[in-house]
Every structure is written in structure tokens, then in C-alpha cells.
Amino acid sequence: MRKFLFSCLLAGSVSVAGSAWAQGDYPTLSQLEQRLQKIGSSANANLQKLGQTSSGKDVWVLKVGTGDMDQKPAIAVVGGVEGFHVLSVELATQFAERLVSEHAEALEETTFYIFPNMSPDAYEQYHASLNYERRGNATAVDHDRDGTPGDNGYTDLNGDGFITWMRVEDPMGDYKVSDEDERVLVKADRSKGEAGQFLVYKESKDDDQDGKFAEDLKEGIAFNKSLTYKFPVFEPLAGDIPVSQPETRAMLDYLFEQWNIFAFVTFSPANNLSSPLKYNAQNARKRVVTSILQKDEAINAMVSEMYKSTVSQKAFQQNNQGTDGDFFQWAYFHFARLSFGTPGYWTPEFKGKSNAEANYLAWADSLGWNDVFVPWTEISHPDFPGKKVEVGGIKPFVMANPPYEKVDEIAEEHTEFILKLAEMQPNLEVQNLKIESIGNGLTRISLDLFNNSPLPTHSEMGERSRWLRKIRIDLGADSDRLISGEKIQLIDSIDAYGKASLSWIIRGKGDVSFKAGAPHAGFINATFKL
């Protein structure tokens, strides 16, 4: 497998003089749909329209597998939870393409539900004439609650087609020029006696004359800020109530019918793969649990090690382990599945750069990328008469999304990771089976139901939740023949490489059927001859 080449790019060891960061290469929505339709026409894939956004854009799910797909352990792969993270859509889509064309063997044991793009309205902004990192959908929302929706959004003050930043010279400002790169602004550290030089805003005007800038964007609700876990009440882009949007409701309605999902892989800014979550006993004991549980912490750490051994790129200052109302945390805390998140890409680390923007610009400079930064240029701003106002900064999208030519290598490694995770799924087996006559026409059946997997059948959070079914054991013996033992038994969980010991005493001869499992852990069937 080809290895990601960022390691050889560190500190500018490879230089591509004059090369440009190509932003237009990521596919449009129509191009994505054509690819999804092609995947959906494959023998082992089914493409279903979940619903539409308020602007009429389609939201899709791909179900990929063989046989009775809803009764096999499944992994859900999610892209586009943030509209500006266009890489995530490509990673989810390329995973689906590789799955049906190169990895048919993985479908024998595992089903995959792939949600390629949960933010199509925001994703479209990448290709729009006004380029900015959009999160919200097309629903009209009055974010600043002044009675008029979207009346103070971004303004392209220098006419370059990009929304960057504007800095206003002001001794009362909070920002100063970074010591690491003069193009970058950082907050002044008052505790060190540093003085501010600038007020900083996103490129905009105070259209509604309330003294604020870009506080009522011409976009609606952000998918990744509108889920039920720690819903950010009264915050812009979240909405008045969680799951208020048709695309969000359609996805959750679909998921609540899929009892067989044991894990999620979400491509998003949230990251617990290169930086696993830590257990906090106090937060875990709260009525509303806000810490990963202790057993699940160990699982996260184990899967994280597998991720880091599979994905060659190393994270740079990536400590975003979830934000209020996001999908990554909802999948664990409210849906009780194992939930893994990764942005899939980080700028390589340059020596001596602690600031993320300065680090990115050093990397771009080493490659000769001369079109990722808008030089600070003075403009005349109507809201700051008599003050020096400049517009500039790193262009939208470039820090979160690599050049498209690099995506194939990134997708290949993440496909390998997801397939390794699938190989770890719960795997029930019958071990130590004994069928012995004990006299008087009675037979004792004893066995160990063994989970031959490094993952337990249930996360610790899953053991607490009614949205993850228990292991059910059914013995096909008539009640009048069953002398000892239960015809139907439920088991909360079986540990990794753990077992549950079972026994019955049955009167008479003949075949006795046995079935054990749960949709997310798989089912096994056997027939015992007495």
C-alpha cells in the first residue's frame, strides 16, 4: 500500500516551486451524486435517499453488504458533518467505492452504512463564487433575533471572492502580530505585559448597525451543532431545538431502525483516534454523563493505537475531542455505540512553530504554494471612519482540506483502518459443548458462549442503553421437556475474549435447536442431537 508522503515534506525537504493549492478539484454535488449512483448500482450496494434539505438538496445513505444485511454487525461511516470539511465527504465516498470494487470479502461478515454528506447546502459553498467556510444549511434563521433573518452576514470587502479576516488598528484591541509569522495574528497575553494592536473580525460590515459583525449569517442550522447531546441552547447555527432540520431528523430516524450498528467512524474535526478520550470519574457519575466510561476508555485507547499504526500522518495540535451538539459525541453518549472520530488530515509539524496558522504557512511556503494567503491590504471601511482597516489572512478551506491530489492516499489508509476495525467486531462462538446422558431419559447440555473478539459485545455505555439489544439465547425445546434452564435468556454483555456459561436439562430424545446473538454482535445457530 502506498504510504502518505507528508513525512518527507516536513521542514520543506521537498519543494515544488511555484506549484499552487488547487481548490477547485473537489467534486461538485452533481459529480458526487453520479458517483453515488454508480456505487448504488453495484450488486452489493443499495443507495437510498434519506430526505432533502430545505433547499431541496438530497441526502443519501449507502448500505453495502451481502445476505441479510440488517442482521449482521455493522459500521456506520459518516462524512460531511461539517460543511467546510469537504475532505470528509470524499473520504466517505472513496471508502464506499473501494469497498464495492476491492474488498468484497469484508462484506461477508460486516454491513456498512455510509452517509457521504450530511451538509450538502454548506458543502456547495466550496464551489460558489463567494468562497467561505460555511457550516449552516439553507434554512432561513434569525441568528441575532432582531426580527430579520440573515441581515448581517459576510461581505467581500476587497472583491477577491474569498471571505477572510479584517483587522482594525486599535490600541484597545486583543490581537497582535505573531512572533512566529508576521502574517498571523494572535491574542495578546496580558499576563506577560503584551499590548494588543488590532480588533479582529471576519470580513464583513455592520449592515444592521447594531455594533456587531457577521452575527446574523445568511445560512441556517449546522448539522454538527444541532444534535441532542449537550445541545447548545441559544447559540447561533444550533437552532431553537435539537434535531430540528429535515436532514438531521431523517438520519436519526434511519439510525434508530438499525439495531446492528456496533461502531461509528465519523470524519470530522472531532478526534479520539490520534488522541483518545480520557475517563473522568466525577463526570462519569453525573446524572448526565459527560465522560467516556472506564471500560470504553480502554477500547478507545486500543483502537487509537491501531489507527496510528495504520495511518502514517501524525496529528499536529489536534485536541478537539468534541463540541456541544455534535454528531461524534451523540453517537456514543446518546446512541450508545462505539464512536470514533478523525479529521483524516493534519498539516505536518514544522520545527519551532507552535501556532497552527504559522505552522501551516511554513509548510505551504516550503512547497511554493503562493495562493493560500491573501496579503493584508488596506481598505476603506464605512464602519471605521478614520481608522486603518486591512483585509487578509489564510484562504478558506485550505487548512482543513489537503490538495485533492493527496486525497487518494489518505482515503486508502483510512479504508484500511475501517476494515481492520470491522475485523474486530464481536464474534460469538459455541465452545466446550457437552451433551451427556444423566439417566432416566434426561440429557444435560452445557456450553460456553464465547466472544472471540478484542471488543466486548457491548460498550459500557451500551450496557446502560435500551438502544443496544442484549444477547438473546433461544433454546428450541418444548416447555414440558425442559427440566432445568431457561428457554429464553438475555445476557447484558460478554467481554472481549469472554464467555457466558449455559446449561439445560432436557427430557427425551430428538434434535434441539439453539440460537444466540444480537443484531450488532451477529447470530449463531446450532442443532444439538440428544
Rosetta blueprint (number, residue, H / E / L):
1 M L
2 R L
3 K L
4 F L
5 L H
6 F H
7 S H
8 C H
9 L H
10 L H
11 A H
12 G H
13 S L
14 V L
15 S L
16 V L
17 A L
18 G L
19 S L
20 A L
21 W L
22 A L
23 Q L
24 G L
25 D L
26 Y L
27 P L
28 T L
29 L H
30 S H
31 Q H
32 L H
33 E H
34 Q H
35 R H
36 L H
37 Q H
38 K H
39 I H
40 G H
41 S L
42 S L
43 A L
44 N L
45 A E
46 N E
47 L E
48 Q E
49 K E
50 L E
51 G E
52 Q E
53 T L
54 S L
55 S L
56 G L
57 K L
58 D E
59 V E
60 W E
61 V E
62 L E
63 K E
64 V E
65 G L
66 T L
67 G L
68 D L
69 M H
70 D H
71 Q H
72 K L
73 P L
74 A E
75 I E
76 A E
77 V E
78 V E
79 G L
80 G L
81 V L
82 E L
83 G L
84 F L
85 H L
86 V H
87 L H
88 S H
89 V H
90 E H
91 L H
92 A H
93 T H
94 Q H
95 F H
96 A H
97 E H
98 R H
99 L H
100 V H
101 S H
102 E H
103 H L
104 A H
105 E H
106 A H
107 L H
108 E H
109 E L
110 T L
111 T E
112 F E
113 Y E
114 I E
115 F E
116 P L
117 N L
118 M L
119 S L
120 P H
121 D H
122 A H
123 Y H
124 E H
125 Q H
126 Y H
127 H H
128 A L
129 S L
130 L L
131 N E
132 Y L
133 E L
134 R L
135 R L
136 G E
137 N L
138 A L
139 T L
140 A L
141 V L
142 D L
143 H L
144 D L
145 R L
146 D L
147 G L
148 T L
149 P L
150 G L
151 D L
152 N E
153 G L
154 Y E
155 T L
156 D L
157 L L
158 N L
159 G L
160 D L
161 G L
162 F E
163 I L
164 T L
165 W E
166 M E
167 R E
168 V E
169 E E
170 D L
171 P L
172 M L
173 G L
174 D L
175 Y E
176 K E
177 V E
178 S L
179 D L
180 E L
181 D L
182 E L
183 R L
184 V L
185 L E
186 V E
187 K E
188 A L
189 D L
190 R H
191 S H
192 K H
193 G L
194 E L
195 A L
196 G L
197 Q L
198 F E
199 L E
200 V E
201 Y E
202 K E
203 E L
204 S E
205 K L
206 D L
207 D L
208 D L
209 Q L
210 D L
211 G L
212 K L
213 F L
214 A L
215 E L
216 D E
217 L L
218 K L
219 E L
220 G L
221 I L
222 A E
223 F H
224 N H
225 K H
226 S L
227 L L
228 T L
229 Y L
230 K L
231 F L
232 P L
233 V L
234 F L
235 E L
236 P L
237 L L
238 A L
239 G L
240 D L
241 I L
242 P L
243 V L
244 S L
245 Q L
246 P H
247 E H
248 T H
249 R H
250 A H
251 M H
252 L H
253 D H
254 Y H
255 L H
256 F L
257 E L
258 Q L
259 W L
260 N L
261 I E
262 F E
263 A E
264 F E
265 V E
266 T E
267 F E
268 S L
269 P L
270 A L
271 N L
272 N L
273 L L
274 S L
275 S L
276 P L
277 L L
278 K L
279 Y L
280 N L
281 A H
282 Q H
283 N H
284 A H
285 R L
286 K L
287 R L
288 V L
289 V L
290 T L
291 S L
292 I L
293 L L
294 Q H
295 K H
296 D H
297 E H
298 A H
299 I H
300 N H
301 A H
302 M H
303 V H
304 S H
305 E H
306 M H
307 Y H
308 K H
309 S H
310 T H
311 V L
312 S L
313 Q L
314 K L
315 A L
316 F L
317 Q L
318 Q L
319 N L
320 N L
321 Q L
322 G L
323 T L
324 D L
325 G L
326 D L
327 F H
328 F H
329 Q H
330 W H
331 A H
332 Y H
333 F H
334 H L
335 F L
336 A L
337 R L
338 L E
339 S E
340 F E
341 G E
342 T E
343 P L
344 G L
345 Y L
346 W L
347 T L
348 P L
349 E L
350 F L
351 K L
352 G L
353 K L
354 S L
355 N L
356 A H
357 E H
358 A H
359 N H
360 Y H
361 L H
362 A H
363 W H
364 A H
365 D H
366 S H
367 L L
368 G L
369 W L
370 N L
371 D L
372 V L
373 F E
374 V E
375 P E
376 W E
377 T E
378 E E
379 I E
380 S L
381 H L
382 P L
383 D L
384 F L
385 P L
386 G L
387 K L
388 K L
389 V E
390 E E
391 V E
392 G E
393 G E
394 I E
395 K L
396 P L
397 F L
398 V L
399 M L
400 A L
401 N L
402 P L
403 P L
404 Y H
405 E H
406 K H
407 V H
408 D H
409 E H
410 I H
411 A H
412 E H
413 E H
414 H H
415 T H
416 E H
417 F H
418 I H
419 L H
420 K H
421 L H
422 A H
423 E H
424 M L
425 Q L
426 P L
427 N L
428 L E
429 E E
430 V E
431 Q E
432 N E
433 L E
434 K E
435 I E
436 E E
437 S E
438 I E
439 G E
440 N L
441 G L
442 L E
443 T E
444 R E
445 I E
446 S E
447 L E
448 D E
449 L E
450 F E
451 N E
452 N L
453 S L
454 P L
455 L L
456 P L
457 T L
458 H L
459 S L
460 E H
461 M H
462 G H
463 E H
464 R H
465 S L
466 R L
467 W L
468 L L
469 R L
470 K L
471 I E
472 R E
473 I E
474 D E
475 L E
476 G E
477 A L
478 D L
479 S L
480 D L
481 R L
482 L E
483 I E
484 S E
485 G L
486 E L
487 K L
488 I E
489 Q E
490 L E
491 I E
492 D L
493 S L
494 I L
495 D L
496 A L
497 Y L
498 G L
499 K E
500 A E
501 S E
502 L E
503 S E
504 W E
505 I E
506 I E
507 R E
508 G L
509 K L
510 G L
511 D E
512 V E
513 S E
514 F E
515 K E
516 A E
517 G E
518 A E
519 P L
520 H L
521 A L
522 G E
523 F E
524 I E
525 N E
526 A E
527 T E
528 F E
529 K E
530 L L
